Amino acid sequence: MNNAPELWRPRDVVDVPATVSTATEIAGLAKQLSARELNQVVQTFENGLYEMGTTFVWSRTMAGLKEQLGSLGMDFLAELLDRPDIRSGAEAHEVLTDFDAVRLAEELGMFNSSHALRLRHNMELIAHFSHLPTDADSEGMMPEEAISVLRTAVQTVLGHETLTTAVGFSQFRTALEDVVLPDDSPQLASVLSSAYFFQRTVLRVLMAGIKSSSGAKLENILANTNTILPRMWPGLMGPDRFLVGRSYSEVHANGQTKAASGLRAALLKVAGFDYVPEDLRSNTFIEAAGRVMQAHFGMNNFYNEPAPARALASLGSSIPIPAFAECMTALISVRLGNSYGTSWNAQEPVNQVLSTVTSERWKFFFDSCLPADDVLLGNLQQDPMSTNWIELMRSTDRVADVQPANPQSEALLGASLEEDEAGVRRLAKAMRHNIESR
């Protein structure tokens, strides 16, 4: 057992005490910034140029984060994000949105959910102020908002010399290809008792390894998959089961005989062939949904969302079940917008597709998709997204007849139809906490 892989451990954020409140003090803790950059940040803050200063801080934060994530390999990042459009050889800063980077870092334990929430809020804040017209009547960024951006950036990324969690995770991933875990290994028990974020990540490690490994490494990762998957399967939610089915379909279509045979054995153990897609339509929908999400979480999103939303709508209203979760996340994300509003021109194609979702599909969404959707559950905790969600639920006739089997989804839907915004936020927070901790 001494050769079995150790689980990687989330690292602590940099301690920035509440008593440390000036740009000079906080920036002085940013180990990844040069002396010239530190001086630049301090000067912009002291001169009240908060939009300029925070934009620079944010760009350096995301550059450092994406560089570390890129060291894990683009094929693997594509698997973690369920983004088949990401190709080998791509640069992380070219294909990962800032939202992707924050989401991956949270799932890999680089920082906790509270700091991830602050980073997502900072992302929206900076995007909003960086695109205000020069003659805008609204106020510019406030000093306390700018200090909050700087503090969170230092705590999560800039205050570390290196983000060692990515290195530790890379070692864990490699170990799964080098060592076969016995059924009674403490590492396996630890995986199965860990948070759903962690289990989902381990599942993606296995699927990525099956697609990319060969020889002894492939044999090891197939053996681990046949040990881990049957134990993990009962607790896996629908979208992650479909991920396994799509992975089998891909290796089978690519002629990877050994990989397909090993994954087939694992699927037979769990009676999982209902989750294998019958054609390639699913990948087309998933890639289209991915482009919508890239636009939604990118800069100038209100202008960039309509084109990919129309492209997704043009694929047809019959979304393949293996792609349903990704498409609903993308469509509803655009429908809800962000803290600063919605993309008006993207609403028509989004509503066009949502209007065709049947009661049976909505039930599937509430039972199998929403409980695993950290993106939507995070959005539902904030205004005006929770308000827009309630409007969507009350304006969708087919939702009224849905009776989710999932108790939390049932309660959330009930609060939505009763226009209980506080209840929606509270229940969404509890459901997202389940993904993080259950």
N, C-alpha and C positions, 0 to 999 in steps of 0.2 A: 504493500500500500504506500510505501514511501515515494514511489514514482507516480502516484496518481496526481492529477492536476489539482492545485489549490484554487479555490474560488477567489476571484479578484475582489478587493475590498474598496468601497467608495472612500474617497479621501475627504478630509475636512476642508472647509473653505477657509480662506485667510481671515483671521480675526481683525475686524476693524471696529474698535469700541465705539459706542454711541457718543462718547465724549470727544472723539476725533471727528470734527465736523467741517474743517476748512479744506479747500481744494489742495492747498500746499501739503497738509498733513496726510490726506488720503492718497494723493498722487505719489507721495514719497514712499508708499508701500508697494508701488507697482514695479515689480522686479523685471518685467518684460519691456519696460520703456527705457530708452536711453536718456542720458542727462538732457540732451537737446529736446527730446520729446516731452520730458517732464516739465521743462521750462516753458515749452509751447502750451501745454495744457494749463498750467498755472496762470500764465499770462492771459489766455482767452477767458478763463473764469474770472480773474480779477478785473478784466475790462468789460465784463458783462456780455461777452460774446458766447453765450451758452450754447446756442445752436451749433456754432462752429466747433466749440470745444467738445461737446458730447458726440458729434458726428465723427470726429477724429478718434475719440476714445472707443466708440462703438466699432469703427472699422478695424482698429488694432485688436480689439477683443475678438471679433469674429475671425480675423485672419489667423490669430493664434489658435483659436479653437478648431478651425477647419484644417489647419496644418497638422495638428495632432490627430484629428479624426482620419485624415487622409493617410496617415501612417498605417492604419488598419487595412488598407486596400480598398479600391473602389468597388470591386466585385462584392466584397463583404458588406460595404456600406449600402450598396444597392439592395442587397438581401434584407438588411436590417430595416430599411425604409420601404421595402416592397416596391421598389422603383425599377422595373425592367428597362426603362429608358436610359438608365445610367450605364455607360459602357466602360470596358476596361481601358485603362490609359487616360481616362479623363482626369482633370485636375479638380480637387475637392472644391476650391473656391469658385470654379466655373459652374458646377452642377448642384452644389448644396446651397439651398437658400439659408438665410440666417435662422429661420424657423426650424429647418431640418437640423441644423447644427445644434441648436439648443435642445431639441427633442432627443437627438441621439446622445448628447452629453448627459442628459438627465437619466436616460435609460441605462447608460453605461456607468452611472454612479459618480460622474465627475462633480456633481453637486446635487443637492436635494430638490424636491418639488417646489419648495418655497422660493428658493433662489431662481429656479427655472421660471416660475411665475413672474418674478420681478424682471428677469431678462426679457420675457415676452412683452411685458408691459413697457419696458424701456424701448424695445424695438418699435412698437406702435407709436410711442411718444416721439422718437427721433424721426420716424417716417412722416409723421404728421407735421412737425415743425419744419422739416427740411423742404417741404413742398408748399408751404404757405406763400401766397402771392406777396410781392413786395409792398403792395398797397392794402394788405389785409387789415381789417379793423380789429381783429382779435389780438390779444396780447401775445407776446413772445414767450419763450420758455422761462419759467420762474427759477430763481436760484436754487430753491430746495429740490426742484425736479432735476436740475443738472447735477447737483451733489448726489442725489439718489442714483443716477446713472453711473457716475464715477465710482461710488461706493460699491455697487453691485458688480461692476466690471472688475474691480480690484479683488473683491472677495472670491469671485468665481474663476477668473482667468488670469488677469494681468498681475495679480499678486503672487502667482506661482512661477518659479523659474521654468519648470516644465510641468505638463499635465500628466503625472505619472500613472494615473488611472488607465489611460489609453495603452500604456506600455504593459501594465499588469493584465489588462484584458487580452491584449495580443498574445501574451504568454499563456494565458488560460486557454485561448482558442487553439494555439499550437499544440498544447498538451492533449487536448481532446482528439487530435489526429495522431498523437504518438503513443497514447496509453489507452488500453481497454478497461473501462470501469467495471468492477465486479458488481453483481446485483446488490450486495450488502455494503457497498462502499459508503463511508460517511459523506463523501463529496456528492454522491447521488442523492442521499437523504437531504443534504443541505439544499440542493437545487429544488427538490420537490416541495420543500417547506418554505421556500423563499417567495418574495413578492412576485406578482404576475408579470411586472415589467421584466424582472430577471429571467423568469421561465421563458417568456416570449423571446428574449434575446438569445438564450441558450438554444432554443428551437431554430432560430435563424442562423446561428453558428453551424448547427448540424446540417441544415439545408444548403448553406453556402459551401460547406466542406464537401458534401456529396457531389455538388456540381463541378467543383474545381479540382478536387484531389484525384490522385491516381496511385496505383501500387499499394504498398503497405499502409500508407496514410488513409487511402480510401477504405481499405478493409477495417482499419481501426474505427474510423468515424461511422461506418455502417454498423459495426458491432455496437458502438455506443448508442446509435440511433435506435437499434432494435432493443436495447435495454431501457433507454430513457423514454422514448415515445409512448410505449404502452402504459408506463406509469404516469406520464404527464397527460395523456389523451383525455381522460374523464374530465379534467378541469380546463381543457382548452376551449376557448370560445370559437364560434363559427369562422370568423375571418382567418384565424391562425390554423384551423384545420384545413381550410381551402388553400392556404399557403403550402402545406405539405402535399396536397393533391396536385397543385400546379407544378411543384418541384418534380414530382414523379412524371408528370406529363412532359416536362421539358427534357429530362434526361432520357426518357424513352424516345422522344422525337429526335433527339440528337444522336441516337445510336450508342449511348453510353450504357452498354449491356450490363456490366457489373453493378454500376450505380443503380440502374433501374431495377435489377433483380433484388438487391439488398433493400431498397426502399419499398419495393413491392411486398417483401416479406414483413416489413414493419407495418404497412397498411393492412395486410391480411390479419395481423394480430389484433388490430383494433376495429376491423370491419369498416375501414375508412375509404373504400373506393367510391362511395357516394360523393366524395369531395374532389374527385379527379375530373377536370373539365373535359368535355367531349371534343372541343375544337379550340382554335386560336382566337376566337372572338373576345375571350376574357382579357387576354393581354392587351388587345387594342383598346378596350374600355379602360383598363387600369392605367395605361400610358396616357390616355386622354385626361383621366381624372388627375393624374400626377401633374400634368401641365396646368390644370386649373389651380391646383394647390400651390404650385410654384408662383403663379401670378398673384394669387391671393395673399401669400406671405412675403412677396417681394416688394421692392420699392415702387411707388406710384401704382399701387394695386388697383385703385378704382378705374384707372385708364386701361390697365393691361388685362383685367379679368374678362371683359366681354368676348374677345376672340376665342380663347380656349373654351369658354362656357358654350359658345355657339358650336364649336367643333365637337364637344362632347354630346350636345343635343342632337347633332346631325347624324350620330351613329345609330339613332333609333331609340325608341322608348323601352324596348325589351332588353333590360340590362341582364347579362348572364349572372347567375347566382354567385360564381366565384369572384366576380368583380363588383358585386353589389355594395359591399361595405365601403370600398374605396370610393366608389361613385357617390354614395350618399354622403360620405364625409365631405367630399369636394362640393357637391351641390348645396348642402345645407350650410357649409362654411360661407359660401358666397351669399346665400340668402340671409344669413345672420349678420354679415359684415364684420366690422371691428369697432373699437371704442369710438371711432370718429365718423361712423356712418356706413353706408353700403354703396356698391357700384350700381348705379341706376340702370345703366345699359346692359348689365349682366343679368338683371332680374328676369327678363322675359324668357331667355332660353332655359334658365334654371327652373323657373316656375312651370315651363312647358313640360319638362321631364318629370318634375315632382308630381304634377297633376295626373300622370299616368301610373303612378305607383299604386298597386292594388292593396286592399286591406290585408291580404295574406302576406304581402311583402312588407308592409308596415309592421305587422306582428313579428316577422323575422327580424326586422331592424331593431325593434325594442327588446326582443328576447336574446338575440345573438350578436348584434352589431354594436348598439349603443353602449352596453355594459363594458365593452373592450375599447371604446373610442375615447382615448385620452384627449384628443384634439377638441371634439365637440363638447365633452364634459367640462373641459377647461373653459371654453367659451361661454357655456351656460351659467358660469358663476359670475359673469360680468354684465354690466349694462353698457350699451343697449341691446347686446346680443340676447340676453334672457327675454327682453321685451319682444324682440323680433321672433324669437322661438315661439313664444306664446301666440303671437299673431299667426305664425305658420300653422301651428297645431289647430287653432280655432278656425282657420280658413280652409283646412283640408278635410273635406267631408268624410273621406274613408278612414280617417284616424279615429273618429268618434266611436266607431263600432269595434275597435281593436281592444282586446283584453289580454295584455301581456302576461305570460306565465312568470316572468321575472318580477318578483315583488317590488324591487326598487324602481324598475322601469314603469311598473303599473302606477306606483305612487307619483312618479315624476310626470307621467302623462296626465294623471288626475289633477295634479297641481297646475299643469299647463292649461287644461280645459277650464279650470276654475279661475284662471287668471291670477293665480297666487305666485307672484314673481319671487317673493322671499322664499317660498317653498321650493320653487324650481332651483334657485341658487343653492339652497341648503342640500337638496337631494343630489344635485349634480356634483357638489363637493364630496358628499359621502360616497357616491359611485366611483368618482375618480380616485378617491383614497383607497377603495377596494382594489383597484388595479395596482396601485403602488405597494400595498401591504399584504394583500391576501395570499 
